């Protein structure tokens, strides 16, 4: 594969790898910028100052701490809690992918529940959610509880609503890798299922998971009836971390391309049945550089089936103009909840949050293009 996409990804990878090698052991996360280059939330006018990011309350975005580099805010459509709740009202969303997709699911919980801007509340949520391996639920009241509150993770059959009726409920189906998020007041439901392997406690199944016989019945339900009410919705899907770059496991290019072509055909049929489908690009140096095909192949396959491709690498390219890579990751593969909990809170969740913002914006664009979404910012 050659061409502009390959050149761009190679350049991004070089930046990522050079920064990773240069900053090993660096703990501090300091933006390479100054006050004149930042956009902040101005309470006096109820908007951004300077006004480059629309009606988005930056403090709601986990890790932003109420400010972002101006050029980053200018180039992205940003959603605060109110904005994402308006967009997601009445929606059914399914996320299928590796642990980077799990980080997206948890980012959405932080944002739609309203606790993303609170360091205490989001750490309470992430630290407990990361270690769930039993049927468990947590209810997050809305408006969000005060700082200092420790969210209560309880057995699935607990009768204590704890705010579920008016807030956000997260149900973990025996694992943090399999969860349902509902917001009853919004008629919103999100399903996330880890697909790095068809067995939740295993890894390195990668893209072949989607063709594993033992997974077909579950996959059919996730694709066509994720929330049990028969309503098609939005599917965001990914496969990469467990195909290459994880524990030295590497899937050969021809094998990955063959599976991707089969998956593209399946997703094309899902799209024709009324679901809005998007492919989330792979993150990290392992998906770029000399191995740029690991994003180029999905782009080409998805384009053939008229499925939008979410350019997550582009978000990182912009972020790394202002921050060191070590701000966000302990392994150059995870950039959200996994990285934060693995480092005892010593990593910023901003990179994952901004990738999730890109995913939300691309979902909105895909819905508008299909004529299914009347809401605009």
C-alpha positions in Angstrom: 0.0 0.0 0.0 1.4 3.4 -1.0 0.1 6.9 -1.3 -0.8 9.9 0.9 -2.4 7.8 3.7 0.7 5.6 4.0 3.0 8.7 4.1 0.9 10.5 6.7 0.7 7.4 9.0 4.4 6.8 8.6 5.1 10.4 9.7 2.8 10.1 12.7 4.4 6.8 13.7 7.9 8.3 13.6 6.7 11.2 15.9 5.1 8.7 18.3 8.0 6.4 18.4 10.6 9.2 18.8 8.6 10.8 21.7 8.1 7.4 23.3 11.8 6.7 23.3 12.7 10.2 24.5 10.5 10.4 27.5 10.7 7.0 29.2 10.3 7.6 32.9 8.7 11.0 32.6 5.8 11.3 35.0 4.6 14.9 34.6 2.0 15.7 32.0 2.5 19.3 30.9 1.1 20.8 27.8 3.8 22.3 25.5 1.8 25.6 25.2 1.1 28.8 27.0 -2.0 30.6 28.1 -2.4 32.5 24.8 -2.7 29.2 23.0 -5.5 27.8 25.2 -9.2 28.0 25.0 -11.1 28.0 28.3 -14.7 27.9 29.5 -15.9 31.5 30.3 -18.7 31.3 32.9 -19.5 34.9 32.4 -20.7 34.4 28.8 -21.5 30.7 29.1 -19.2 29.7 26.3 -15.6 29.2 25.2 -13.1 32.0 25.3 -12.1 32.5 22.6 -15.3 31.2 21.0 -13.9 28.5 18.9 -15.5 25.3 20.3 -19.2 25.9 20.2 -21.5 25.4 23.2 -19.3 22.8 24.8 -18.5 23.1 28.5 -14.9 22.0 28.4 -14.9 21.0 32.1 -17.2 18.0 31.2 -14.5 16.4 29.1 -12.4 14.1 31.3 -8.8 15.2 31.4 -9.4 18.6 29.7 -9.5 20.4 33.1 -11.5 23.2 31.6 -9.0 24.0 28.9 -7.7 22.8 25.5 -5.2 24.0 22.9 -7.0 26.4 20.6 -6.1 24.6 17.3 -7.3 21.3 18.7 -10.7 22.8 19.8 -11.0 24.6 16.4 -10.6 21.3 14.4 -13.0 19.1 16.4 -16.7 19.2 17.1 -16.9 18.8 20.9 -19.7 17.5 23.1 -20.2 18.3 26.7 -22.6 16.3 28.9 -25.7 18.2 27.7 -24.6 17.9 24.1 -24.0 14.1 24.2 -27.2 13.5 26.1 -29.2 15.4 23.4 -27.4 13.4 20.6 -27.8 10.0 22.3 -31.4 10.4 23.4 -33.4 7.5 22.0 -30.4 5.8 20.5 -29.1 2.2 20.6 -25.3 2.0 20.4 -23.1 -1.1 20.2 -19.3 -1.0 20.6 -17.3 -4.1 19.6 -13.6 -4.2 19.8 -10.5 -4.5 22.0 -9.6 -2.8 25.3 -9.2 0.5 23.5 -12.9 0.2 22.6 -13.6 -0.6 26.3 -11.9 2.7 27.1 -14.3 4.4 24.7 -17.3 2.8 26.4 -16.1 4.0 29.8 -15.4 7.5 28.4 -19.0 7.6 27.3 -20.2 6.6 30.8 -18.1 9.5 32.3 -19.5 12.0 29.8 -23.1 11.0 29.6 -23.4 10.6 33.4 -21.8 14.0 34.1 -19.0 12.8 36.3 -16.1 13.2 33.8 -15.1 16.6 35.1 -14.7 15.3 38.7 -11.3 13.7 39.3 -12.6 12.0 42.5 -15.8 10.6 40.9 -14.1 9.4 37.7 -11.3 7.7 39.6 -13.9 6.1 41.9 -15.7 4.7 38.8 -12.6 3.6 36.9 -10.8 1.9 39.8 -13.8 -0.2 40.6 -15.0 -0.9 37.0 -11.5 -2.1 35.9 -11.6 -4.9 38.4 -15.1 -6.2 37.9 -15.3 -9.9 37.1 -18.8 -10.7 38.6 -22.3 -9.7 37.6 -22.3 -6.2 39.0 -24.1 -2.9 38.6 -23.5 0.7 39.5 -26.0 3.6 39.5 -24.7 7.2 38.9 -27.3 9.8 39.9 -28.0 12.8 37.6 -27.1 15.6 38.3 -23.9 14.0 39.4 -23.2 13.3 43.1 -20.9 15.7 44.9 -17.1 15.3 45.0 -15.9 12.9 47.7 -18.7 10.4 46.9 -17.5 6.9 46.2 -19.8 5.2 43.7 -21.3 2.0 45.0 -20.7 -1.1 42.8 -23.3 -3.7 43.9 -24.4 -7.2 43.0 -26.5 -7.3 39.8 -29.7 -8.3 41.7 -29.4 -5.5 44.3 -32.7 -3.8 45.0 -31.0 -0.5 45.8 -31.7 1.8 42.8 -29.1 4.3 43.9 -30.1 6.8 41.2 -30.7 4.4 38.3 -34.2 5.7 37.6 -33.0 9.3 36.9 -29.3 8.7 36.3 -27.0 6.3 34.5 -26.9 2.6 35.2 -24.0 0.4 34.2 -24.4 -3.4 34.3 -21.3 -5.6 34.0 -22.2 -9.1 32.7 -19.6 -11.1 34.7 -16.7 -8.9 33.4 -15.7 -5.3 32.8 -15.3 -6.6 29.2 -19.0 -7.0 28.8 -21.4 -4.2 29.8 -24.7 -2.5 29.2 -25.2 1.2 29.9 -28.7 2.7 30.1 -30.0 6.2 30.8 -33.8 5.6 31.3 -34.6 9.4 31.1 -33.1 9.5 27.7 -34.3 6.1 26.4 -30.6 5.4 25.7 -28.8 2.1 25.7 -25.2 1.2 25.0 -23.7 -2.3 24.7 -20.0 -3.0 24.8 -18.5 -6.4 24.3 -14.8 -7.2 24.2 -13.9 -9.0 20.9 -10.2 -9.6 21.4 -11.3 -13.2 22.0 -14.7 -14.9 22.0 -14.0 -16.0 25.6 -14.0 -12.9 27.8 -11.0 -13.9 30.0 -8.7 -14.7 27.0 -6.7 -12.6 24.5 -5.3 -12.7 20.9 -8.3 -13.9 19.1 -8.5 -10.7 17.2 -10.5 -10.4 14.0 -11.0 -14.1 13.8 -13.3 -13.8 16.9 -16.1 -12.6 14.6 -16.0 -15.9 12.8 -15.6 -18.2 15.8 -18.5 -20.7 15.7 -19.0 -20.5 19.5 -19.5 -16.7 19.2 -22.1 -16.6 16.4 -25.3 -16.6 18.4 -24.0 -13.9 20.7 -22.7 -11.8 17.8 -26.0 -12.0 16.0 -27.7 -10.6 19.0 -25.1 -7.8 19.4 -25.4 -6.8 15.8 -29.2 -7.0 15.4 -30.8 -6.7 18.8 -28.2 -5.3 21.2 -30.6 -4.0 23.9 -33.4 -6.6 23.6 -36.0 -4.3 22.0 -35.4 -5.1 18.4 -34.3 -1.6 17.5 -31.4 -1.1 15.1 -29.0 1.6 16.1 -25.3 2.5 15.7 -22.5 0.0 15.6 -18.9 1.1 16.1 -16.4 -1.7 15.6 -12.7 -2.3 15.6 -10.1 -5.0 15.6 -6.3 -4.5 15.9 -4.8 -4.7 19.4 -5.2 -8.5 19.5 -4.2 -9.0 15.9 -0.9 -7.3 16.3 1.3 -5.5 18.8 -0.1 -7.2 21.9 2.2 -9.7 23.8 4.3 -10.1 20.7 1.3 -11.6 18.9 1.3 -10.6 15.2 -1.2 -11.7 12.6 0.3 -11.9 9.1 -0.9 -9.2 6.7 -2.6 -11.6 4.2 -4.5 -13.3 7.0 -5.6 -10.0 8.4 -6.7 -8.7 5.0 -8.6 -12.0 4.3 -10.5 -11.7 7.5 -11.1 -8.0 7.0 -12.7 -8.7 3.6 -15.0 -11.2 5.2 -15.9 -8.8 8.0 -16.5 -6.0 5.5 -19.1 -8.2 3.8 -20.8 -9.0 7.1 -20.9 -5.3 8.1 -22.2 -4.3 4.7 -25.2 -6.6 5.3 -25.7 -5.2 8.8 -25.7 -1.7 7.3 -28.2 -2.6 4.7 -30.5 -3.9 7.5 -30.7 -0.4 8.9 -27.8 -0.1 11.4 -25.4 2.8 11.1 -22.0 1.2 11.0 -18.6 2.9 11.6 -15.1 1.5 11.8 -12.8 2.9 14.5 -9.2 3.2 13.4 -6.4 1.5 15.4 -4.3 3.5 17.8 -0.6 3.5 18.7 2.7 3.1 17.0 2.0 -0.5 16.2 -0.7 0.5 13.8 1.4 3.0 11.8 5.0 3.3 10.6 6.1 0.4 8.3 2.8 -1.3 9.3 0.5 1.4 8.0 -1.5 -1.3 6.2 -3.1 -2.1 9.5 -5.2 1.0 9.1 -5.1 1.3 5.3 -6.7 -2.1 4.8 -9.7 -1.4 7.0 -10.1 2.0 5.3 -10.2 0.5 1.9 -12.5 -2.4 2.9 -14.9 -0.1 4.7 -15.0 2.4 1.8 -16.0 -0.4 -0.5 -19.0 -1.0 1.7 -19.8 2.7 2.3 -18.9 2.5 6.0 -17.3 5.5 7.6 -13.7 5.2 9.0 -13.0 7.1 12.2 -9.5 8.6 12.0 -8.2 8.1 15.5 -4.6 8.5 14.5 -5.4 12.1 13.3 -6.5 13.0 16.8 -3.2 11.7 18.2 -1.2 13.7 15.7 -2.8 16.9 16.9 -2.5 16.0 20.6 1.2 15.2 20.3 1.8 18.7 19.0 1.1 19.8 22.6 1.7 16.9 24.9 4.3 14.1 25.3 3.0 10.6 24.6 4.0 9.6 28.2 1.3 11.8 29.5 -1.3 9.4 28.3 0.0 5.8 28.2 2.1 3.3 30.0 2.4 0.9 27.1 1.7 2.9 23.9 -1.4 0.8 23.4 -3.9 2.0 26.1 -4.7 5.7 26.5 -7.8 5.8 28.8 -9.2 3.9 31.8 -6.7 1.0 31.4 -3.7 3.4 31.3 -5.0 5.4 34.2 -5.7 2.4 36.5 -2.5 0.6 35.5 -0.5 3.7 36.5 -2.3 4.5 39.8 -3.9 7.6 38.3 -0.5 8.9 37.0 -1.7 9.2 33.4 -4.1 11.7 31.8 -7.4 10.4 30.3 -7.4 13.4 27.9 -6.2 11.4 24.9 -8.8 8.8 25.2 -11.5 11.4 25.9 -10.6 13.3 22.7 -10.7 10.0 20.6 -14.1 9.5 22.1 -15.1 13.0 21.1 -14.0 12.2 17.6 -16.1 9.0 17.6 -19.2 10.9 18.9 -18.8 13.6 16.2 -18.4 10.9 13.5 -21.5 9.1 14.8 -23.5 12.4 14.6 -22.2 13.0 11.0 -23.1 9.5 9.9 -26.6 9.8 11.4 -27.1 13.1 9.7 -25.9 11.7 6.4 -28.4 8.8 6.7 -31.2 11.1 7.6 -31.7 9.5 11.0 -30.6 12.4 13.2 -32.4 15.7 13.4 -30.3 17.1 16.3 -27.4 19.4 15.5 -25.2 21.6 17.7 
